[in-house]
């Protein structure tokens, strides 16, 4: 890029009309197109409008427009500012006699630059005059800092080192790159990020490559971080089913951080299967000592008294942990008898009642205004609630009387709760014609 100060807003400590500050940044070399100051110390300032990295500055003195050689400025310096208030010295010149002063400096970032004159023209040191004040941009794709939110970069960051490693055991990190050049464009894994701001990177288990690309003009630099995420010995899910393929609830509800569970099957279950899914696809799993692929179902495991099934997960990095599930059976919540009698006569259901059929039964009663409901629990210690259209019926002797004062449907729901908390529900719709 050429002179970045050209036609940028310019001001000065003072000036003599018509030699205003803007004349020194317009790119024109004529006797009238210059800045002239008659009060020293004095300064000529340019606002670049944004931060730039500058590595060269140029002052063109009056001799370039035809004046004698002693019309060059003698003592002056280049200063920079980030806020237009506080200034810092960058470079200085004393005893100058050249008609053009061109100076190379260490790349310096600032928005505001000024030349500060303490001794003016060699012909008249109380006057300072500048034909052109020029600034030239430096391009750099270097970082001044590269930080990660977890783990430690190896080696310690240095702008000249472009390859790093780190080890962590979490699923993501923030990568924060800071560029040397304020005009540099930074990308983290192809996502543009503001210099000095974090960029979230999600990590898979094992090796992850993070590329930090820095581009400034035609200058390009890549920094590489190889992050190794430790293998996981966690399960994501664990599903237990009985031999009838009914899911057996775990208590407590499965959470990968909890290792111990209870599972109560139906009283009629004879075996269970386990389907574990690992968090780390590279981890291995054993159920009850037998290897099972993640997401696949184990063989049937017979339910015996005191059964405790271990599920062992081993990560590729060798760390392992074991989940245990204590399997037992619920006490019975079944009925062994469910009858409706009109007087002393039993009324046949459709379908006929069977102990383990928890579907809906149907019965039509003609003319009768009352019936009795008889039930027998498989486990005498289970509790029973009988309702008719949502209203509880009261046990009288060995049966539940049901009054059917009007025609219509009476929805009878029998809820049986076992001593271990298992619940079975039988439904019978009695239609009185």
C-alpha positions as CSV (number, residue, x, y, z in Angstrom):
1,X,0.0,0.0,0.0
2,X,1.2,3.6,-0.7
3,X,1.0,6.6,1.6
4,X,-1.9,6.0,4.0
5,X,-1.9,9.6,5.3
6,X,-2.8,11.1,2.0
7,X,-6.1,13.1,2.2
8,X,-6.7,12.0,5.7
9,X,-8.0,14.7,8.2
10,X,-5.1,16.8,9.3
11,X,-4.8,19.5,12.0
12,X,-1.9,21.5,13.4
13,X,-1.0,23.4,16.6
14,X,-1.1,26.7,14.5
15,X,-0.8,27.7,10.8
16,X,-0.3,30.8,8.7
17,X,-3.0,31.3,6.1
18,X,-3.3,29.9,3.5
19,X,-0.9,27.2,4.5
20,X,-3.3,25.0,6.5
21,X,-2.4,21.5,7.7
22,X,-4.5,19.8,5.0
23,X,-2.0,21.1,2.4
24,X,0.6,18.7,3.8
25,X,-1.4,15.5,3.1
26,X,-2.9,16.3,-0.3
27,X,-0.1,14.7,-2.4
28,X,0.6,18.0,-4.2
29,X,4.1,19.6,-4.4
30,X,3.7,23.3,-5.2
31,X,4.9,26.3,-3.4
32,X,1.4,27.2,-2.1
33,X,0.5,23.6,-1.1
34,X,2.3,23.3,2.2
35,X,1.8,23.7,5.9
36,X,3.4,26.7,7.6
37,X,3.7,27.2,11.4
38,X,5.1,30.4,13.0
39,X,5.0,29.3,16.6
40,X,7.3,26.6,17.9
41,X,7.2,24.1,19.4
42,X,4.4,23.1,17.0
43,X,2.9,20.0,15.5
44,X,1.2,18.7,12.4
45,X,-1.2,15.8,13.1
46,X,-3.1,13.3,10.9
47,X,-6.0,11.1,11.9
48,X,-5.8,7.8,10.0
49,X,-9.4,7.0,11.0
50,X,-8.4,3.5,12.3
51,X,-5.4,1.8,13.8
52,X,-2.6,1.0,11.4
53,X,0.8,-0.6,11.8
54,X,3.3,2.0,10.5
55,X,7.0,1.2,9.7
56,X,8.0,4.3,7.6
57,X,7.4,8.0,7.7
58,X,8.4,10.7,5.3
59,X,8.7,14.5,5.6
60,X,9.2,16.5,2.4
61,X,10.6,19.9,3.1
62,X,10.4,23.2,1.1
63,X,13.5,22.5,-1.0
64,X,11.5,19.8,-2.9
65,X,9.4,22.7,-4.3
66,X,12.4,24.8,-5.4
67,X,13.5,26.6,-2.2
68,X,17.2,26.7,-1.2
69,X,18.6,23.8,0.8
70,X,18.6,25.7,4.0
71,X,14.8,25.8,4.0
72,X,14.7,22.2,5.3
73,X,13.4,21.7,8.9
74,X,16.1,20.9,11.5
75,X,14.8,19.2,14.6
76,X,11.5,17.2,14.8
77,X,10.1,13.9,15.9
78,X,7.3,11.4,15.1
79,X,4.8,10.7,17.8
80,X,1.8,8.4,18.0
81,X,-1.5,8.3,20.0
82,X,-4.3,5.9,20.5
83,X,-6.7,8.4,21.9
84,X,-5.6,11.8,20.5
85,X,-4.7,12.8,24.0
86,X,-1.8,10.8,25.3
87,X,1.2,10.8,22.9
88,X,4.3,8.7,22.8
89,X,7.6,9.2,21.0
90,X,8.4,6.9,18.1
91,X,11.4,8.5,16.3
92,X,13.3,11.7,16.3
93,X,15.6,13.7,13.9
94,X,18.1,16.5,14.8
95,X,20.2,18.6,12.6
96,X,18.4,17.7,9.4
97,X,19.6,19.2,6.1
98,X,18.0,16.8,3.6
99,X,15.2,18.0,1.4
100,X,13.3,14.7,2.1
101,X,13.5,12.9,5.4
102,X,12.5,9.2,5.0
103,X,12.8,7.1,8.1
104,X,12.2,3.4,8.7
105,X,10.9,2.5,12.2
106,X,10.0,-0.5,14.2
107,X,6.4,-1.3,13.2
108,X,4.2,0.8,15.5
109,X,0.4,0.7,15.9
110,X,-1.6,3.9,16.4
111,X,-4.6,5.8,14.9
112,X,-3.1,9.3,15.3
113,X,0.4,10.3,14.2
114,X,2.0,13.7,14.3
115,X,5.4,15.4,13.6
116,X,6.4,17.6,16.5
117,X,8.9,20.4,15.7
118,X,11.2,22.0,18.2
119,X,13.5,23.7,15.7
120,X,12.2,24.8,12.3
121,X,13.8,25.8,9.0
122,X,17.5,26.0,9.0
123,X,17.1,29.4,7.4
124,X,14.7,30.6,10.1
125,X,14.4,28.2,13.1
126,X,11.2,30.0,14.4
127,X,9.2,28.8,11.4
128,X,8.4,25.2,10.4
129,X,7.0,24.2,7.0
130,X,6.1,20.8,5.5
131,X,5.3,20.1,1.9
132,X,4.1,16.5,2.5
133,X,3.8,14.3,5.6
134,X,3.6,10.7,4.6
135,X,3.0,7.4,6.5
136,X,3.5,3.9,5.2
137,X,1.8,0.8,6.5
138,X,3.6,-2.3,7.7
139,X,2.0,-5.7,7.1
140,X,2.3,-8.4,9.7
141,X,0.6,-11.8,10.1
142,X,2.2,-12.4,13.5
143,X,0.3,-12.9,16.7
144,X,1.3,-11.2,19.9
145,X,-0.6,-13.7,22.0
146,X,-2.4,-17.0,21.6
147,X,-4.4,-18.3,24.6
148,X,-6.7,-21.2,25.3
149,X,-9.2,-21.4,28.1
150,X,-8.2,-24.8,29.4
151,X,-5.0,-26.8,29.4
152,X,-1.6,-25.3,28.7
153,X,0.1,-24.5,25.4
154,X,3.3,-26.4,24.8
155,X,5.7,-24.7,24.2
156,X,4.9,-21.4,25.9
157,X,3.6,-19.0,23.3
158,X,6.0,-17.0,21.2
159,X,5.1,-15.0,18.1
160,X,7.8,-16.8,16.1
161,X,6.6,-20.3,17.1
162,X,3.7,-21.5,15.0
163,X,3.1,-25.1,16.3
164,X,1.7,-26.0,19.7
165,X,0.1,-28.9,21.6
166,X,-2.3,-29.1,24.5
167,X,-4.1,-31.8,26.5
168,X,-7.6,-31.4,28.1
169,X,-10.5,-33.5,29.3
170,X,-13.5,-31.2,28.4
171,X,-15.6,-31.0,25.3
172,X,-14.7,-27.4,24.1
173,X,-12.3,-24.6,24.6
174,X,-12.0,-20.9,23.8
175,X,-9.1,-19.9,21.6
176,X,-8.1,-16.2,21.9
177,X,-5.6,-14.9,19.3
178,X,-4.3,-11.4,19.4
179,X,-2.8,-9.9,16.2
180,X,0.2,-7.6,16.0
181,X,-1.3,-5.7,13.1
182,X,-4.6,-3.9,13.7
183,X,-5.7,-4.6,10.1
184,X,-5.0,-8.3,10.2
185,X,-7.9,-10.7,9.6
186,X,-7.9,-13.7,11.9
187,X,-9.7,-17.0,11.4
188,X,-10.0,-19.9,13.8
189,X,-10.8,-23.0,11.9
190,X,-12.1,-20.8,9.1
191,X,-14.3,-18.7,11.4
192,X,-13.5,-15.0,11.5
193,X,-12.7,-13.8,15.0
194,X,-11.9,-10.3,16.3
195,X,-8.4,-9.9,17.6
196,X,-8.2,-10.4,21.3
197,X,-11.7,-12.0,21.5
198,X,-12.4,-15.7,22.2
199,X,-13.6,-18.2,19.6
200,X,-15.3,-21.4,20.8
201,X,-14.0,-24.7,19.4
202,X,-15.8,-27.9,20.0
203,X,-13.6,-31.0,20.5
204,X,-14.0,-34.6,19.7
205,X,-12.3,-37.3,21.7
206,X,-8.7,-37.9,20.7
207,X,-6.7,-35.5,18.5
208,X,-8.1,-32.2,17.3
209,X,-6.3,-29.8,15.0
210,X,-7.0,-26.0,15.4
211,X,-5.7,-23.7,12.7
212,X,-5.4,-20.0,13.5
213,X,-4.9,-18.2,10.2
214,X,-3.7,-14.6,10.2
215,X,-3.8,-12.5,7.0
216,X,-2.6,-8.9,6.6
217,X,-2.5,-7.7,3.0
218,X,-0.6,-10.3,1.1
219,X,1.1,-11.7,4.3
220,X,-0.3,-14.9,5.6
221,X,0.7,-17.0,8.7
222,X,-0.9,-20.1,10.2
223,X,-0.6,-21.1,13.8
224,X,-1.5,-24.7,14.6
225,X,-2.7,-26.1,18.0
226,X,-3.1,-29.9,18.3
227,X,-5.4,-30.5,21.2
228,X,-5.8,-34.0,22.6
229,X,-9.0,-34.6,24.4
230,X,-8.8,-37.5,26.9
231,X,-10.9,-40.5,26.2
232,X,-14.2,-40.9,28.1
233,X,-15.3,-43.9,30.2
234,X,-18.8,-42.5,30.5
235,X,-22.0,-44.0,29.1
236,X,-24.5,-41.7,27.3
237,X,-27.5,-44.0,27.8
238,X,-28.3,-47.3,29.4
239,X,-31.5,-49.1,28.5
240,X,-32.7,-52.3,30.4
241,X,-35.5,-54.5,29.0
242,X,-37.1,-57.6,30.3
243,X,-37.5,-60.8,28.3
244,X,-40.8,-59.4,27.0
245,X,-39.0,-56.3,25.5
246,X,-40.6,-54.1,28.1
247,X,-38.3,-51.2,29.2
248,X,-37.4,-51.5,32.9
249,X,-37.1,-48.1,34.5
250,X,-33.8,-47.3,36.3
251,X,-33.8,-45.7,39.7
252,X,-32.5,-43.1,39.8
253,X,-33.1,-41.9,36.2
254,X,-29.9,-42.6,34.3
255,X,-27.2,-39.9,34.5
256,X,-23.7,-40.6,33.1
257,X,-22.1,-39.3,36.3
258,X,-24.1,-41.7,38.6
259,X,-22.7,-45.2,38.7
260,X,-25.3,-47.1,40.8
261,X,-28.9,-48.0,39.9
262,X,-31.8,-50.3,40.8
263,X,-34.1,-51.9,38.3
264,X,-37.3,-53.7,39.2
265,X,-38.9,-55.9,36.6
266,X,-42.4,-57.2,36.3
267,X,-43.0,-60.2,38.6
268,X,-43.2,-62.5,35.6
269,X,-39.9,-61.5,34.0
270,X,-37.3,-64.2,33.8
271,X,-34.3,-62.3,32.3
272,X,-33.1,-58.9,31.2
273,X,-31.0,-57.4,28.5
274,X,-28.8,-54.2,28.6
275,X,-28.2,-51.7,25.7
276,X,-25.3,-49.3,26.6
277,X,-24.3,-46.4,24.5
278,X,-20.9,-44.8,25.1
279,X,-20.0,-41.1,25.1
280,X,-16.7,-41.8,23.4
281,X,-17.2,-43.8,20.2
282,X,-13.7,-45.4,20.7
283,X,-14.4,-46.7,24.2
284,X,-15.3,-50.4,24.8
285,X,-18.0,-51.8,26.9
286,X,-18.6,-55.1,28.8
287,X,-22.0,-56.1,30.2
288,X,-21.7,-58.7,32.9
289,X,-18.2,-59.5,31.7
290,X,-19.2,-59.9,28.0
291,X,-18.1,-57.3,25.4
292,X,-21.1,-55.5,23.8
293,X,-20.8,-53.0,21.0
294,X,-22.0,-49.5,21.8
295,X,-25.7,-49.2,21.0
296,X,-26.1,-53.0,20.7
297,X,-28.1,-55.2,23.0
298,X,-26.5,-57.8,25.3
299,X,-27.6,-61.4,25.7
300,X,-30.3,-62.4,28.1
301,X,-29.2,-62.3,31.7
302,X,-31.3,-64.5,34.0
303,X,-32.9,-62.8,37.0
304,X,-31.8,-64.5,40.2
305,X,-31.9,-63.3,43.8
306,X,-29.3,-60.6,44.5
307,X,-28.5,-60.0,40.8
308,X,-26.2,-57.1,40.3
309,X,-25.1,-56.5,36.7
310,X,-21.8,-54.6,36.1
311,X,-21.4,-52.4,32.9
312,X,-17.7,-51.7,32.5
313,X,-16.6,-48.9,30.1
314,X,-12.9,-48.6,29.1
315,X,-11.6,-45.5,27.3
316,X,-8.8,-45.7,24.7
317,X,-6.5,-43.9,27.2
318,X,-7.0,-46.7,29.7
319,X,-9.2,-45.0,32.2
320,X,-12.3,-47.0,33.1
321,X,-15.4,-47.0,35.3
322,X,-18.1,-49.5,36.1
323,X,-21.8,-48.8,36.3
324,X,-23.8,-51.4,38.4
325,X,-27.5,-52.2,38.2
326,X,-29.2,-54.2,40.9
327,X,-32.0,-56.2,39.3
328,X,-35.0,-57.5,41.2
329,X,-38.7,-58.2,40.6
330,X,-41.6,-56.2,41.7
331,X,-44.1,-57.9,44.1
332,X,-47.4,-58.7,42.3
333,X,-49.9,-56.1,41.3
334,X,-52.0,-58.6,39.3
335,X,-55.6,-59.7,39.9
336,X,-56.3,-63.4,39.8
337,X,-60.1,-62.9,39.7
338,X,-62.3,-60.1,38.3
339,X,-66.1,-60.7,38.1
340,X,-69.3,-58.8,37.9
341,X,-72.4,-60.4,39.4
342,X,-76.0,-59.6,38.8
343,X,-77.6,-61.0,41.9
344,X,-75.7,-64.3,42.3
345,X,-75.1,-64.8,38.6
346,X,-71.7,-64.0,37.1
347,X,-71.7,-61.9,33.9
348,X,-69.3,-63.0,31.2
349,X,-66.8,-60.3,29.9
350,X,-65.8,-59.7,26.4
351,X,-63.0,-60.7,26.3
352,X,-62.9,-63.2,29.1
353,X,-60.8,-62.0,32.1
354,X,-57.2,-63.2,32.2
355,X,-54.7,-62.2,34.9
356,X,-52.1,-60.5,32.7
357,X,-54.5,-58.9,30.1
358,X,-54.5,-55.2,31.0
359,X,-56.6,-54.1,28.1
360,X,-60.2,-53.0,28.2
361,X,-63.1,-55.4,29.0
362,X,-66.7,-54.9,28.0
363,X,-69.9,-56.0,29.6
364,X,-73.6,-55.3,28.7
365,X,-76.2,-55.5,31.5
366,X,-79.9,-55.5,30.6
367,X,-82.6,-54.0,32.9
368,X,-80.6,-54.5,36.2
369,X,-80.1,-51.3,38.2
370,X,-77.2,-52.6,40.3
371,X,-74.4,-55.2,40.2
372,X,-71.5,-56.2,42.4
373,X,-67.8,-56.3,41.5
374,X,-65.7,-59.1,42.8
375,X,-61.9,-59.1,42.7
376,X,-59.1,-61.2,44.1
377,X,-55.5,-59.9,44.4
378,X,-52.6,-62.2,43.6
379,X,-50.7,-60.6,46.5
380,X,-53.0,-60.1,49.5
381,X,-50.8,-57.2,50.6
382,X,-51.4,-55.1,47.4
383,X,-53.8,-52.2,47.6
384,X,-56.8,-51.7,45.3
385,X,-58.8,-48.7,44.3
386,X,-62.0,-49.2,42.2
387,X,-63.7,-46.3,40.5
388,X,-66.8,-45.9,38.4
389,X,-66.7,-42.9,36.0
390,X,-64.0,-41.5,38.2
391,X,-65.9,-41.9,41.5
392,X,-64.4,-44.4,44.0
393,X,-66.5,-47.4,45.0
394,X,-66.7,-48.6,48.6
395,X,-65.8,-52.2,49.5
396,X,-68.8,-53.9,51.2
397,X,-67.9,-57.3,52.6
398,X,-66.1,-59.0,49.8
399,X,-67.4,-56.9,46.8
400,X,-67.9,-53.4,45.5
401,X,-71.6,-52.6,44.9
402,X,-72.3,-50.5,41.8
403,X,-75.6,-48.7,41.5
404,X,-76.7,-48.1,37.9
405,X,-79.7,-45.8,38.3
406,X,-79.6,-44.7,34.7
407,X,-78.8,-46.2,31.3
408,X,-75.4,-45.5,29.8
409,X,-71.8,-46.6,30.2
410,X,-70.1,-47.1,33.6
411,X,-66.3,-47.0,33.2
412,X,-64.9,-49.2,35.9
413,X,-61.2,-48.8,36.6
414,X,-59.4,-51.1,39.0
415,X,-56.0,-49.9,40.1
416,X,-53.7,-52.4,41.9
417,X,-50.5,-51.2,43.6
418,X,-48.0,-53.8,44.8
419,X,-46.0,-53.4,48.0
420,X,-43.0,-52.6,45.8
421,X,-44.7,-49.8,44.0
422,X,-45.7,-51.6,40.7
423,X,-49.1,-50.5,39.4
424,X,-51.5,-52.5,37.1
425,X,-54.7,-51.1,35.8
426,X,-57.7,-53.1,34.6
427,X,-60.6,-51.3,32.8
428,X,-64.1,-52.6,32.3
429,X,-66.9,-50.7,30.5
430,X,-70.3,-51.7,31.7
431,X,-73.1,-50.7,29.4
432,X,-76.6,-50.6,31.0
433,X,-79.3,-50.9,28.3
